[in-house]
Amino acid sequence: MLNWAKVSAGGRSASSGPFDEGAVYRLGDWLGDTEGLDAWAVLLIAIAGLVVLGITVAGRLDARRGASFAASAGGLLVALAIMEMQYIWSRPAGGGVDLGPTFGLYILLAGGVLAALSRFLPAKQIGG
């Protein structure tokens, strides 16, 4: 998993990933969780979306329902990415400390947007 936040000060920097134990600058910090609850939520939503995609492509689920679920999952991922970014940006940083989201959160945001927009793509089925 890619890092979600990076803090740098005085020529040193540290990154925080979604599953890093005791990592900071995640929504889980605000909730008092150190186990990466937000990372698990993102992983479960993404896996559920992929399972529904596979079932839809295999022809076992109506394409409209599959696309609707994918769009909903994408919307949830976008919301989580934006909340994570907002949480990082809201943390106080001063005295030469630079704090911000990293590539991993931007990838999460882009993936969520693509999943949310997938509802508007033509549906194809394999086989039957």
DRENLUMSE-932596 format. One record per residue: residue number from 1; residue in one letter; chain; x, y, z of N, C-alpha, C in turn. Coordinates in steps of 0.1 Angstrom, whole numbers, padded with zeros to 4 digits. Example, Ala and Ser with C-alpha at 12.3 -4.5 7.8 and 13.67 -1.06 7.14 Angstrom:
  num  residuo  cadena   n.px   n.py   n.pz  ca.px  ca.py  ca.pz   c.px   c.py   c.pz
    1        a       A   0132  -0057   0078   0123  -0045   0078   0132  -0033   0078
    2        s       A   0128  -0022   0071   0137  -0011   0071   0129   0000   0079
END
This chain:
  num  residuo  cadena   n.px   n.py   n.pz  ca.px  ca.py  ca.pz   c.px   c.py   c.pz
    1        m       A   0008  -0012   0000   0000   0000   0000   0009   0012   0000
    2        l       A   0005   0022  -0007   0012   0035  -0008   0009   0043   0004
    3        n       A   0019   0052   0007   0018   0061   0018   0007   0071   0016
    4        w       A   0000   0075   0027  -0011   0085   0027  -0006   0099   0031
    5        a       A   0004   0100   0040   0007   0113   0045   0023   0113   0046
    6        k       A   0028   0126   0045   0042   0128   0047   0044   0141   0055
    7        v       A   0053   0140   0064   0057   0151   0072   0072   0153   0071
    8        s       A   0076   0166   0069   0090   0169   0068   0093   0181   0075
    9        a       A   0105   0181   0082   0110   0193   0089   0125   0191   0091
   10        g       A   0132   0202   0090   0146   0202   0093   0154   0193   0084
   11        g       A   0150   0191   0072   0157   0182   0063   0154   0167   0065
   12        r       A   0145   0164   0074   0141   0150   0076   0127   0148   0072
   13        s       A   0123   0136   0068   0109   0134   0065   0105   0120   0069
   14        a       A   0092   0118   0071   0086   0105   0075   0073   0104   0068
   15        s       A   0070   0092   0063   0057   0089   0057   0049   0080   0065
   16        s       A   0036   0080   0063   0027   0072   0070   0018   0065   0061
   17        g       A   0018   0052   0061   0009   0044   0053  -0004   0040   0059
   18        p       A  -0013   0035   0052  -0026   0031   0057  -0026   0020   0068
   19        f       A  -0017   0010   0066  -0016  -0001   0075  -0004   0000   0085
   20        d       A   0003   0010   0085   0015   0012   0094   0010   0012   0108
   21        e       A   0016   0003   0117   0012   0003   0131   0016   0016   0138
   22        g       A   0006   0022   0145   0008   0034   0152   0010   0046   0143
   23        a       A   0007   0045   0130   0008   0056   0121  -0001   0068   0125
   24        v       A   0003   0079   0121  -0005   0091   0125  -0010   0098   0112
   25        y       A  -0019   0107   0114  -0025   0115   0103  -0034   0106   0095
   26        r       A  -0042   0098   0101  -0053   0091   0095  -0066   0094   0103
   27        l       A  -0077   0091   0097  -0090   0093   0104  -0090   0085   0116
   28        g       A  -0084   0073   0116  -0084   0065   0128  -0078   0072   0140
   29        d       A  -0069   0081   0138  -0063   0089   0149  -0075   0097   0156
   30        w       A  -0083   0103   0148  -0094   0111   0153  -0104   0102   0161
   31        l       A  -0105   0089   0156  -0114   0080   0163  -0108   0072   0174
   32        g       A  -0095   0075   0176  -0088   0068   0187  -0084   0054   0183
   33        d       A  -0083   0051   0170  -0080   0038   0166  -0065   0037   0161
   34        t       A  -0057   0028   0164  -0044   0026   0159  -0042   0015   0150
   35        e       A  -0053   0007   0147  -0052  -0005   0139  -0054  -0002   0124
   36        g       A  -0057   0010   0120  -0059   0012   0106  -0073   0010   0101
   37        l       A  -0083   0013   0109  -0097   0011   0106  -0101   0017   0093
   38        d       A  -0096   0029   0090  -0099   0035   0077  -0093   0028   0065
   39        a       A  -0081   0022   0067  -0074   0014   0057  -0082   0001   0054
   40        w       A  -0087  -0005   0065  -0095  -0017   0063  -0108  -0014   0056
   41        a       A  -0114  -0003   0059  -0127   0001   0052  -0124   0003   0037
   42        v       A  -0113   0010   0034  -0110   0012   0020  -0108  -0002   0013
   43        l       A  -0100  -0010   0019  -0097  -0023   0013  -0110  -0032   0011
   44        l       A  -0119  -0032   0021  -0131  -0040   0020  -0141  -0034   0009
   45        i       A  -0142  -0021   0008  -0150  -0015  -0002  -0144  -0018  -0016
   46        a       A  -0131  -0017  -0017  -0125  -0020  -0030  -0127  -0035  -0034
   47        i       A  -0125  -0044  -0025  -0127  -0058  -0027  -0141  -0061  -0031
   48        a       A  -0151  -0055  -0024  -0165  -0058  -0027  -0168  -0053  -0041
   49        g       A  -0162  -0041  -0045  -0165  -0036  -0058  -0159  -0045  -0069
   50        l       A  -0147  -0051  -0066  -0141  -0060  -0076  -0149  -0073  -0077
   51        v       A  -0154  -0078  -0066  -0163  -0090  -0066  -0175  -0088  -0074
   52        v       A  -0182  -0077  -0072  -0194  -0074  -0079  -0191  -0072  -0094
   53        l       A  -0180  -0065  -0097  -0176  -0064  -0111  -0174  -0077  -0118
   54        g       A  -0167  -0087  -0111  -0165  -0100  -0116  -0178  -0107  -0118
   55        i       A  -0187  -0106  -0109  -0200  -0113  -0110  -0208  -0107  -0121
   56        t       A  -0207  -0094  -0123  -0215  -0087  -0134  -0209  -0091  -0147
   57        v       A  -0196  -0091  -0149  -0190  -0094  -0161  -0193  -0109  -0165
   58        a       A  -0194  -0118  -0155  -0197  -0132  -0157  -0211  -0134  -0161
   59        g       A  -0220  -0123  -0160  -0234  -0124  -0164  -0243  -0130  -0153
   60        r       A  -0238  -0130  -0141  -0246  -0136  -0130  -0254  -0125  -0122
   61        l       A  -0251  -0112  -0126  -0258  -0101  -0120  -0262  -0091  -0131
   62        d       A  -0273  -0085  -0130  -0278  -0075  -0140  -0268  -0064  -0140
   63        a       A  -0264  -0060  -0153  -0254  -0050  -0155  -0258  -0037  -0148
   64        r       A  -0270  -0033  -0148  -0274  -0020  -0141  -0272  -0021  -0126
   65        r       A  -0275  -0032  -0120  -0272  -0033  -0106  -0257  -0033  -0103
   66        g       A  -0250  -0040  -0111  -0235  -0041  -0109  -0229  -0027  -0110
   67        a       A  -0233  -0020  -0121  -0228  -0006  -0123  -0232   0003  -0111
   68        s       A  -0244   0002  -0107  -0249   0010  -0096  -0241   0007  -0083
   69        f       A  -0238  -0005  -0080  -0230  -0009  -0069  -0216  -0003  -0070
   70        a       A  -0210  -0004  -0082  -0197   0001  -0084  -0196   0016  -0082
   71        a       A  -0206   0023  -0087  -0207   0037  -0086  -0208   0041  -0071
   72        s       A  -0216   0033  -0063  -0218   0036  -0049  -0204   0033  -0042
   73        a       A  -0198   0022  -0045  -0185   0019  -0039  -0175   0030  -0042
   74        g       A  -0175   0035  -0055  -0166   0046  -0059  -0169   0058  -0051
   75        g       A  -0181   0061  -0049  -0185   0073  -0041  -0180   0072  -0027
   76        l       A  -0181   0061  -0021  -0176   0059  -0007  -0161   0061  -0007
   77        l       A  -0154   0055  -0017  -0139   0057  -0017  -0135   0072  -0019
   78        v       A  -0143   0079  -0027  -0140   0093  -0029  -0142   0100  -0016
   79        a       A  -0153   0097  -0009  -0156   0104   0004  -0145   0101   0014
   80        l       A  -0141   0089   0015  -0130   0085   0024  -0117   0092   0021
   81        a       A  -0114   0093   0008  -0101   0099   0004  -0102   0114   0007
   82        i       A  -0113   0121   0004  -0114   0135   0007  -0114   0137   0022
   83        m       A  -0120   0129   0030  -0120   0130   0045  -0106   0128   0050
   84        e       A  -0098   0119   0044  -0084   0117   0049  -0076   0129   0045
   85        m       A  -0078   0134   0033  -0070   0146   0029  -0073   0158   0038
   86        q       A  -0086   0160   0041  -0090   0171   0049  -0085   0169   0063
   87        y       A  -0084   0157   0068  -0079   0155   0082  -0064   0158   0082
   88        i       A  -0057   0154   0072  -0042   0157   0071  -0040   0172   0070
   89        w       A  -0048   0179   0061  -0046   0194   0060  -0050   0201   0072
   90        s       A  -0059   0196   0080  -0064   0203   0092  -0054   0202   0104
   91        r       A  -0045   0193   0103  -0035   0192   0114  -0026   0204   0115
   92        p       A  -0024   0209   0127  -0015   0220   0128  -0001   0217   0124
   93        a       A   0005   0225   0116   0019   0224   0112   0025   0238   0112
   94        g       A   0036   0239   0118   0042   0252   0119   0057   0250   0122
   95        g       A   0064   0261   0123   0078   0261   0126   0087   0253   0116
   96        g       A   0084   0255   0103   0091   0248   0093   0087   0233   0090
   97        v       A   0076   0230   0096   0071   0216   0094   0061   0216   0082
   98        d       A   0064   0207   0072   0055   0206   0061   0048   0193   0062
   99        l       A   0035   0193   0061   0026   0181   0062   0016   0181   0051
  100        g       A   0014   0170   0045   0004   0169   0034   0002   0155   0030
  101        p       A  -0009   0153   0022  -0012   0139   0016  -0002   0136   0006
  102        t       A   0000   0123   0004   0009   0118  -0006   0002   0111  -0018
  103        f       A   0010   0105  -0026   0005   0099  -0039  -0005   0088  -0036
  104        g       A  -0004   0081  -0025  -0014   0070  -0022  -0028   0075  -0021
  105        l       A  -0030   0087  -0014  -0044   0092  -0013  -0049   0098  -0026
  106        y       A  -0040   0103  -0035  -0044   0108  -0048  -0048   0096  -0057
  107        i       A  -0041   0085  -0055  -0045   0073  -0063  -0059   0068  -0058
  108        l       A  -0061   0068  -0045  -0074   0064  -0039  -0085   0073  -0044
  109        l       A  -0082   0086  -0045  -0092   0095  -0050  -0095   0092  -0064
  110        a       A  -0085   0091  -0072  -0087   0088  -0087  -0094   0075  -0089
  111        g       A  -0091   0065  -0082  -0098   0052  -0083  -0112   0053  -0079
  112        g       A  -0115   0060  -0069  -0129   0062  -0065  -0137   0070  -0075
  113        v       A  -0131   0080  -0081  -0138   0088  -0092  -0140   0079  -0104
  114        l       A  -0130   0071  -0108  -0132   0062  -0119  -0143   0052  -0117
  115        a       A  -0143   0046  -0105  -0154   0037  -0101  -0168   0043  -0101
  116        a       A  -0168   0055  -0096  -0181   0063  -0095  -0186   0066  -0110
  117        l       A  -0177   0069  -0119  -0180   0072  -0132  -0183   0060  -0141
  118        s       A  -0179   0048  -0136  -0180   0036  -0144  -0195   0033  -0147
  119        r       A  -0204   0038  -0139  -0218   0036  -0142  -0223   0041  -0155
  120        f       A  -0215   0051  -0161  -0219   0057  -0173  -0212   0050  -0185
  121        l       A  -0204   0040  -0183  -0198   0032  -0194  -0207   0021  -0199
  122        p       A  -0206   0018  -0211  -0215   0007  -0216  -0211  -0006  -0210
  123        a       A  -0221  -0014  -0206  -0218  -0027  -0200  -0216  -0038  -0210
  124        k       A  -0206  -0046  -0207  -0203  -0058  -0216  -0203  -0070  -0207
  125        q       A  -0208  -0081  -0213  -0208  -0094  -0205  -0200  -0104  -0213
  126        i       A  -0194  -0113  -0205  -0187  -0125  -0211  -0197  -0136  -0212
  127        g       A  -0199  -0142  -0223  -0208  -0153  -0225  -0222  -0149  -0224
  128        g       A  -0231  -0158  -0218  -0245  -0157  -0218  -0252  -0145  -0216
END
